[in-house]
Amino acid sequence: AVGVCMTIGAQVEEHFGRATTEPEHLDDRKLSRFACYLVAMNGDPKKLGVARAQAYFAAIADEFQRAITCAEDVERVDVREQVSRHEIALNGVAQAHGVEQYAFFQDAGYRGLYNMSLKELKQYKGFDGSKSRPLLDFMGKRELAANLFRITETEARIKNSDVRGQAALERTARTVGGEVRQIMLRDGGQAPENLPLAPDIAKIEGDLKRTAKGLKAGDERDD
């Protein structure tokens, strides 16, 4: 919940402020309505309290345009941010180990996971090639999580095996991508390239900002 708050540029201390200054209770937090909303949407709806909280926020959210009533939308924002951070980390590790053409190295990971290049994947999914936005911004939570796993495991494999050189690094990226693909096929029975596109992550972030603003107004009325 805190991660999502940071991603959309909301002030964490404003929504997850300290409840007291007493030394023995410094970890106690006073949550705003928006913080409660994020916690609830990231919770397990199988638990009665969480289900009731999600239903409550879904009902009152009509007051401020479109609400993010799907927990997966909220989780997507957090996972997408993690993908961005770990892509940068992988880029640094790959360069330190001898990558000269990062685009080819990156594409090798996609070929492993999807059995096709990124360009072919965009065409296969019907993603508008004129869009300047990355395809990752339109992936659902499961597909984003798969790419996050692929990226972090590729980084770990390179470090642990001390893989060096363009060709060897591309092979590693493709191998790890293929291993993640097999896990997805085994556990879900659906190839990642067949997973549907999701709403633009930028729109979800905008909706979250509007939701935060609307819930803050409720906090101020109560105060």
Secondary structure, DSSP 8 states (H G I E B T S, - for coil): -HHHHHHTT--HHHHEEES---GGGTT-EEE-HHHHHHHHHTS-TTSHHHHHHHHHHHHHGGGGSS----HHHHHHHHHHHHHHHHHHHHHHHHHHTT-S-HHHHHHHHHHHHHSS-HHHHHHHHT--TT--S-GGGGB-HHHHHHHHHHHHHHHHHHHHHT--SHHHHHHHHHHHHHHHHHHHHHHHSS-GGGS-B---HHHHHHHHHHHHHHHHHHHHHH-
